[in-house]
Amino acid sequence: MEKEELQRQRILDASFKLFSTYGVKSITMDDIARELAMSKKTIYLYYNDKDDLVTQLMSSVLNVHQQEMAESELKSKDPIHEIFLMLDQIEKMLRPVNPSMFYDMQKYHPNAWILFEEFKNEYMYNCILKNLKKGIDQGIYRKEINLEILAHTRVIQVSSVFNPMYYPSSRFNISDVQYQLSEHFMHGVATLKGHKLINKYLQVTEDE
């Protein structure tokens, strides 16, 4: 069983590498088999078809991201630090990724994209809500903000980065966009105490 899981993960890793480089649409099962020096028949022992492979890859990536978000919360000194830790993880994940990968998944693999939508609208939303509540309790976020509206806004902000209509890859680096939007969001919800923390983590000095 352990050997089967290793083989399954090896196929996922090779697929992610190819999809990240060339996008999902242009990569065939033959390409994946060639990358692995493996017969296509062997791949089909583990995955029914390309759509099944893409869907299970999305599930695997989201599971890893969920674990990393939980680790960021545990390691963080405060809610703002937590956001910066998450940004570092997102940047690491997005660095090798061709932005067309997300567009291809959304257009050609709806089952995989549904997993991302569920993750975004449930797990991510609740993490943001929790972060905002902690920030208010600690006096680093403004107490008058509407938690549900801001959490929903933040979810839209994060996911908008993957939409080429808003941020075409020919003009924007998605990691840079994600960072700028996150910094903008933090400044919008922060108190003076929160702003000082943001500047501390950004290593910025400014007049009050």
LUMBA-658760 format. One record per residue (C-alpha): x, y, z; residue number from 1. Coordinates in Angstrom, 3 decimals. Each point is the difference from the previous one (the first is absolute). Layout:
+----------+----------+----------+------+
!        x !        y !        z ! resi !
+----------+----------+----------+------+
!        X !        Y !        Z !  NUM !
...
+----------+----------+----------+------+
This chain:
+----------+----------+----------+------+
!        x !        y !        z ! resi !
+----------+----------+----------+------+
!    0.000 !    0.000 !    0.000 !    1 !
!    2.832 !    2.356 !    0.871 !    2 !
!    1.626 !   -0.665 !   -3.379 !    3 !
!   -3.293 !    0.793 !   -1.753 !    4 !
!   -0.291 !    3.299 !    1.858 !    5 !
!    3.569 !    0.916 !   -0.939 !    6 !
!   -0.743 !   -0.744 !   -3.650 !    7 !
!   -3.222 !    1.999 !    0.146 !    8 !
!    1.840 !    2.970 !    1.538 !    9 !
!    2.790 !   -0.271 !   -2.563 !   10 !
!   -2.565 !    0.364 !   -2.784 !   11 !
!   -1.563 !    3.010 !    1.739 !   12 !
!    3.398 !    1.665 !    0.464 !   13 !
!    0.950 !   -0.458 !   -3.662 !   14 !
!   -3.408 !    1.256 !   -1.128 !   15 !
!    0.254 !    3.097 !    2.189 !   16 !
!    3.444 !    0.755 !   -1.415 !   17 !
!   -1.273 !   -0.213 !   -3.588 !   18 !
!   -3.260 !    1.867 !    0.668 !   19 !
!    1.889 !    2.735 !    1.864 !   20 !
!    2.355 !    0.487 !   -2.921 !   21 !
!   -2.286 !   -0.364 !   -3.010 !   22 !
!   -3.562 !    0.298 !    1.321 !   23 !
!   -2.496 !   -2.841 !    0.258 !   24 !
!   -1.661 !    0.045 !   -3.418 !   25 !
!    3.156 !   -0.582 !   -2.050 !   26 !
!    1.230 !   -2.972 !    2.058 !   27 !
!   -1.210 !   -3.477 !   -0.957 !   28 !
!    0.158 !   -3.289 !    1.874 !   29 !
!    2.702 !   -0.995 !   -2.508 !   30 !
!    2.087 !    2.989 !    1.110 !   31 !
!   -0.362 !   -1.028 !    3.646 !   32 !
!    0.930 !   -3.604 !   -0.811 !   33 !
!    3.052 !    1.235 !   -1.919 !   34 !
!    1.055 !    2.248 !    2.897 !   35 !
!   -0.189 !   -2.971 !    2.368 !   36 !
!    1.525 !   -2.519 !   -2.427 !   37 !
!   -3.115 !   -2.029 !    0.737 !   38 !
!   -2.649 !   -1.589 !   -2.192 !   39 !
!   -3.315 !    1.805 !   -0.321 !   40 !
!   -1.656 !   -3.268 !    0.999 !   41 !
!    1.747 !    0.195 !    3.389 !   42 !
!   -1.330 !    3.514 !    0.593 !   43 !
!   -3.514 !   -1.246 !   -0.730 !   44 !
!    0.377 !   -2.524 !    2.814 !   45 !
!   -0.071 !    2.964 !    2.381 !   46 !
!   -2.072 !    2.609 !   -1.843 !   47 !
!   -3.055 !   -0.556 !   -2.203 !   48 !
!    0.835 !    2.785 !   -2.438 !   49 !
!    1.587 !    3.438 !   -0.172 !   50 !
!   -2.974 !    1.659 !    1.694 !   51 !
!    0.264 !   -2.416 !    2.931 !   52 !
!    3.740 !    0.697 !    0.228 !   53 !
!   -0.511 !    3.781 !   -0.034 !   54 !
!   -2.747 !   -0.243 !    2.623 !   55 !
!    2.093 !   -2.148 !    2.330 !   56 !
!    2.974 !    2.295 !   -0.523 !   57 !
!   -2.122 !    2.983 !    1.041 !   58 !
!   -1.143 !   -1.920 !    3.083 !   59 !
!    3.613 !   -0.791 !    0.920 !   60 !
!    1.180 !    3.609 !   -0.496 !   61 !
!   -2.872 !    1.361 !    2.099 !   62 !
!    0.697 !   -2.491 !    2.801 !   63 !
!    3.618 !    1.157 !    0.142 !   64 !
!   -1.073 !    3.652 !   -0.074 !   65 !
!   -2.493 !   -0.612 !    2.809 !   66 !
!    2.742 !   -1.546 !    2.152 !   67 !
!    2.291 !    2.951 !   -0.726 !   68 !
!   -2.713 !    2.505 !    0.942 !   69 !
!   -0.523 !   -1.835 !    3.293 !   70 !
!    3.768 !    0.065 !    0.631 !   71 !
!    0.097 !    3.745 !   -0.704 !   72 !
!   -2.636 !    0.568 !    2.652 !   73 !
!    1.947 !   -2.063 !    2.557 !   74 !
!    3.354 !    1.665 !   -0.761 !   75 !
!   -1.304 !    3.573 !   -0.193 !   76 !
!    0.632 !    2.611 !    2.681 !   77 !
!   -3.198 !    1.885 !   -0.877 !   78 !
!   -2.684 !    0.068 !   -2.747 !   79 !
!    2.023 !    2.337 !   -2.233 !   80 !
!    3.052 !   -2.223 !    0.297 !   81 !
!   -2.273 !   -2.923 !   -0.942 !   82 !
!   -0.941 !    1.734 !   -3.273 !   83 !
!    3.661 !    0.624 !   -0.832 !   84 !
!    0.845 !   -3.657 !    0.676 !   85 !
!   -2.852 !   -1.087 !   -2.270 !   86 !
!    1.205 !    2.389 !   -2.700 !   87 !
!    3.452 !   -1.586 !    0.117 !   88 !
!   -1.568 !   -3.434 !   -0.490 !   89 !
!   -2.230 !    1.196 !   -2.839 !   90 !
!    2.996 !    1.628 !   -1.699 !   91 !
!    1.957 !   -3.251 !    0.272 !   92 !
!   -2.920 !   -1.925 !   -1.492 !   93 !
!   -0.652 !    2.474 !   -2.841 !   94 !
!    3.633 !    0.694 !   -0.938 !   95 !
!    0.356 !   -2.914 !   -2.466 !   96 !
!   -3.592 !    0.097 !   -1.265 !   97 !
!   -1.086 !    1.106 !   -3.458 !   98 !
!   -3.146 !    2.116 !    0.646 !   99 !
!   -1.781 !   -1.766 !   -2.870 !  100 !
!   -0.121 !   -3.115 !    2.176 !  101 !
!   -2.790 !    1.514 !    2.097 !  102 !
!   -1.899 !    1.273 !   -3.036 !  103 !
!    0.222 !   -3.431 !   -1.659 !  104 !
!   -1.282 !   -1.727 !    3.121 !  105 !
!   -2.912 !    2.391 !    0.281 !  106 !
!   -0.966 !   -0.351 !   -3.672 !  107 !
!    0.726 !   -3.655 !   -0.755 !  108 !
!   -0.082 !   -1.795 !    3.362 !  109 !
!   -3.036 !    1.247 !    1.955 !  110 !
!    0.186 !   -2.853 !    2.521 !  111 !
!    3.462 !    1.153 !    1.058 !  112 !
!   -1.093 !    3.628 !    0.068 !  113 !
!   -2.981 !   -0.822 !    2.229 !  114 !
!    2.484 !   -1.297 !    2.597 !  115 !
!    1.828 !    3.336 !   -0.125 !  116 !
!   -3.287 !    1.911 !    0.314 !  117 !
!   -1.032 !   -2.084 !    3.032 !  118 !
!    3.413 !    0.477 !    1.608 !  119 !
!   -0.142 !    3.745 !   -0.638 !  120 !
!   -3.577 !    0.545 !    1.146 !  121 !
!    0.144 !   -2.239 !    3.068 !  122 !
!    3.472 !   -0.628 !    1.434 !  123 !
!    1.665 !    3.211 !   -1.181 !  124 !
!   -3.016 !    2.138 !    0.909 !  125 !
!   -0.077 !   -1.415 !    3.547 !  126 !
!    3.766 !    0.496 !    0.412 !  127 !
!   -0.332 !    3.650 !   -1.020 !  128 !
!   -2.988 !    0.476 !    2.308 !  129 !
!    1.975 !   -1.496 !    2.892 !  130 !
!    2.998 !    2.217 !   -0.797 !  131 !
!   -2.181 !    3.127 !   -0.022 !  132 !
!   -1.639 !   -0.891 !    3.324 !  133 !
!    3.394 !   -0.579 !    1.639 !  134 !
!    1.304 !    3.261 !   -1.424 !  135 !
!   -2.917 !    1.940 !    1.473 !  136 !
!    0.419 !   -1.721 !    3.379 !  137 !
!    3.696 !    0.935 !    0.020 !  138 !
!   -0.669 !    3.608 !   -1.015 !  139 !
!    1.858 !   -0.208 !   -3.315 !  140 !
!   -3.096 !    0.032 !   -2.239 !  141 !
!   -2.734 !    2.628 !    0.196 !  142 !
!   -2.941 !   -1.202 !    2.094 !  143 !
!   -2.622 !    1.683 !   -2.202 !  144 !
!    0.748 !   -2.090 !   -3.122 !  145 !
!   -2.679 !   -2.384 !   -1.278 !  146 !
!    1.610 !   -3.419 !    0.365 !  147 !
!   -2.113 !   -1.873 !   -2.538 !  148 !
!    0.309 !    2.656 !   -2.700 !  149 !
!    3.769 !    0.321 !    0.469 !  150 !
!    0.566 !   -3.772 !    0.101 !  151 !
!   -2.039 !   -0.385 !   -3.191 !  152 !
!    1.876 !    2.901 !   -1.618 !  153 !
!    3.321 !   -1.577 !    0.889 !  154 !
!   -1.014 !   -3.345 !   -1.533 !  155 !
!   -0.948 !    1.778 !   -3.240 !  156 !
!    3.287 !    1.907 !    0.118 !  157 !
!    2.076 !   -3.166 !    0.337 !  158 !
!   -1.821 !   -1.875 !   -2.766 !  159 !
!   -0.091 !    2.960 !   -2.423 !  160 !
!    3.754 !   -0.362 !   -0.473 !  161 !
!   -0.585 !   -3.221 !   -1.953 !  162 !
!   -2.379 !    1.659 !   -2.478 !  163 !
!    1.902 !    1.121 !   -3.133 !  164 !
!   -2.783 !    2.477 !   -0.806 !  165 !
!    1.028 !    2.017 !    3.064 !  166 !
!    3.731 !   -0.686 !    0.104 !  167 !
!    1.320 !   -1.236 !   -3.372 !  168 !
!    3.312 !   -1.807 !    0.403 !  169 !
!    1.488 !    2.111 !   -2.795 !  170 !
!   -0.216 !    3.020 !    2.308 !  171 !
!   -0.033 !   -1.312 !    3.563 !  172 !
!    1.904 !   -2.450 !    2.163 !  173 !
!   -2.653 !   -1.807 !    2.058 !  174 !
!    2.232 !   -0.228 !    3.089 !  175 !
!    0.575 !    3.764 !   -0.092 !  176 !
!   -3.719 !    0.648 !   -0.460 !  177 !
!   -0.866 !   -2.279 !    2.922 !  178 !
!    2.503 !    1.800 !    2.225 !  179 !
!   -1.191 !    3.495 !   -0.961 !  180 !
!   -3.667 !   -0.876 !    0.525 !  181 !
!    0.766 !   -1.563 !    3.381 !  182 !
!    1.985 !    3.017 !    1.153 !  183 !
!   -2.836 !    2.275 !   -1.144 !  184 !
!   -2.528 !   -2.129 !    1.922 !  185 !
!    2.056 !    0.041 !    3.208 !  186 !
!    0.431 !    3.774 !   -0.091 !  187 !
!   -3.755 !    0.365 !   -0.514 !  188 !
!   -0.996 !   -1.965 !    3.119 !  189 !
!    2.883 !    0.920 !    2.327 !  190 !
!    0.009 !    2.356 !    2.978 !  191 !
!    3.032 !    2.179 !    0.749 !  192 !
!    1.361 !   -2.908 !    2.048 !  193 !
!   -0.600 !   -2.263 !   -2.994 !  194 !
!    1.697 !    2.407 !   -2.406 !  195 !
!    3.089 !   -0.015 !    2.202 !  196 !
!    0.079 !   -3.801 !   -0.191 !  197 !
!   -0.402 !    0.061 !   -3.788 !  198 !
!    2.913 !    2.429 !   -0.299 !  199 !
!    2.031 !   -2.134 !    2.392 !  200 !
!   -0.447 !   -3.103 !   -2.171 !  201 !
!    0.587 !    2.006 !   -3.180 !  202 !
!    2.983 !    1.697 !    1.675 !  203 !
!   -1.435 !    3.402 !   -0.908 !  204 !
!    0.494 !    3.189 !    2.009 !  205 !
!   -2.528 !    2.825 !   -0.329 !  206 !
!   -1.277 !    2.985 !    1.949 !  207 !
!   -3.165 !   -0.591 !    2.013 !  208 !
+----------+----------+----------+------+
